[in-house]
């Protein structure tokens, strides 16, 4: 540990780590802190993962929220850390594969993804609030 001066000129021992990692280690130093941190990370991470999974079918940051929830869970749970690492490897492999493909195939994959997102939005709107976009478009065109 390094010795530093406090604002009154006295010597104090600085913690080995500064920032968030040091604070988390400080909380984990007590039994109550460890349990509180584990429960808090579990509740927050689970809420983010569940919320993100609910948003996955919709256009937007659904998967990003799922990965953020896994990252929160991974701070306290080994299984979540392993799952997050697996997901990172899988996304990296998919991205690398896609980048090796010719432009026409990339455009086709992008168009199919966009079409799938449009179908999901149409389905969700039709079955949740009762708005049929296809019928609305037909009415506007006639």
C-alpha positions in Angstrom: 0.0 0.0 0.0 1.2 3.5 -0.8 1.3 6.1 1.8 -0.2 9.5 0.9 -0.9 12.7 2.7 -4.4 13.7 3.5 -5.6 17.3 3.2 -4.5 18.1 6.8 -0.9 17.0 6.0 -1.1 13.7 7.9 0.0 10.4 6.4 -2.7 7.9 5.4 -2.6 4.5 3.8 -4.2 4.5 0.4 -6.2 1.5 -0.8 -4.6 -0.8 -3.3 -7.3 0.0 -5.8 -9.1 3.2 -6.6 -12.4 3.7 -8.3 -15.3 1.3 -8.6 -13.2 -1.9 -8.2 -11.8 -0.6 -4.9 -15.2 0.4 -3.6 -16.7 -3.0 -4.5 -13.7 -4.7 -2.7 -14.4 -2.5 0.3 -18.1 -3.5 0.3 -17.2 -7.2 -0.1 -14.8 -6.9 2.9 -17.8 -7.4 5.3 -20.2 -10.3 5.4 -23.2 -7.9 5.3 -21.7 -5.9 2.5 -21.0 -9.1 0.5 -24.6 -10.3 0.9 -26.1 -6.9 0.1 -23.9 -6.5 -3.0 -24.8 -10.0 -4.2 -28.6 -9.4 -3.7 -28.4 -5.9 -5.3 -26.5 -7.2 -8.3 -28.8 -10.1 -8.7 -32.0 -8.0 -8.6 -30.7 -5.3 -10.9 -29.0 -7.7 -13.3 -32.1 -9.9 -13.5 -34.4 -6.9 -14.1 -32.1 -5.7 -16.9 -31.9 -9.1 -18.5 -35.7 -9.7 -18.3 -36.5 -6.2 -19.5 -34.0 -6.6 -22.4 -35.4 -9.9 -23.4 -38.9 -8.4 -23.5 -37.5 -5.7 -25.8 -35.5 -8.0 -28.1 -38.4 -8.5 -30.6 -38.8 -4.8 -31.0 -36.4 -2.5 -32.9 -34.0 -0.9 -30.4 -31.4 -1.8 -27.8 -32.9 -5.1 -26.5 -29.7 -7.1 -26.8 -27.6 -4.3 -25.5 -29.8 -4.2 -22.3 -29.5 -8.0 -22.0 -25.7 -7.8 -22.2 -25.7 -4.9 -19.7 -27.7 -7.0 -17.3 -25.3 -9.9 -17.8 -22.4 -7.6 -17.0 -24.1 -6.5 -13.8 -24.7 -10.2 -12.8 -21.1 -11.1 -13.8 -19.8 -8.8 -11.1 -21.0 -11.2 -8.5 -21.8 -14.5 -10.2 -19.4 -16.8 -12.0 -22.0 -18.4 -14.2 -23.0 -15.0 -15.5 -19.4 -14.2 -16.2 -19.0 -17.4 -18.2 -22.2 -16.7 -20.1 -21.1 -13.2 -20.9 -17.8 -14.4 -22.2 -19.5 -17.0 -24.4 -21.8 -14.3 -25.7 -18.9 -12.0 -26.5 -17.1 -14.8 -28.4 -20.2 -15.7 -30.3 -21.0 -12.1 -31.4 -17.3 -11.6 -32.3 -17.3 -14.8 -34.4 -20.6 -13.8 -36.1 -19.2 -10.3 -36.9 -16.0 -11.7 -38.2 -17.9 -14.1 -40.4 -20.2 -11.4 -41.7 -17.2 -9.1 -42.5 -15.6 -11.8 -44.6 -18.7 -12.1 -46.8 -19.1 -10.3 -50.1 -21.2 -7.1 -50.2 -24.2 -8.6 -51.9 -24.6 -11.2 -49.1 -24.2 -8.5 -46.5 -26.9 -6.4 -48.1 -29.2 -9.4 -48.3 -28.6 -10.2 -44.6 -29.3 -6.6 -43.7 -32.5 -6.5 -45.9 -33.7 -9.7 -44.3 -33.0 -8.3 -40.8 -34.9 -5.1 -41.6 -37.8 -7.2 -43.1 -38.0 -9.3 -39.9 -38.0 -6.2 -37.7 -40.8 -4.7 -39.8 -42.9 -8.0 -39.5 -42.3 -8.0 -35.8 -43.5 -4.4 -35.4 -46.5 -5.0 -37.6 -47.4 -8.1 -35.6 -46.9 -6.4 -32.2 -49.0 -3.4 -33.3 -51.8 -5.5 -34.7 -52.1 -7.8 -31.7 -51.5 -5.3 -28.9 -53.2 -2.1 -29.8 -55.2 -3.3 -32.8 -53.6 -1.2 -35.5 -53.1 -3.1 -38.8 -50.5 -1.1 -40.7 -51.1 -3.1 -43.9 -54.8 -2.1 -43.9 -54.0 1.5 -43.1 -51.6 1.6 -46.0 -54.2 0.1 -48.3 -56.8 2.7 -47.2 -54.3 5.5 -47.9 -53.5 4.2 -51.3 -57.1 3.8 -52.5 
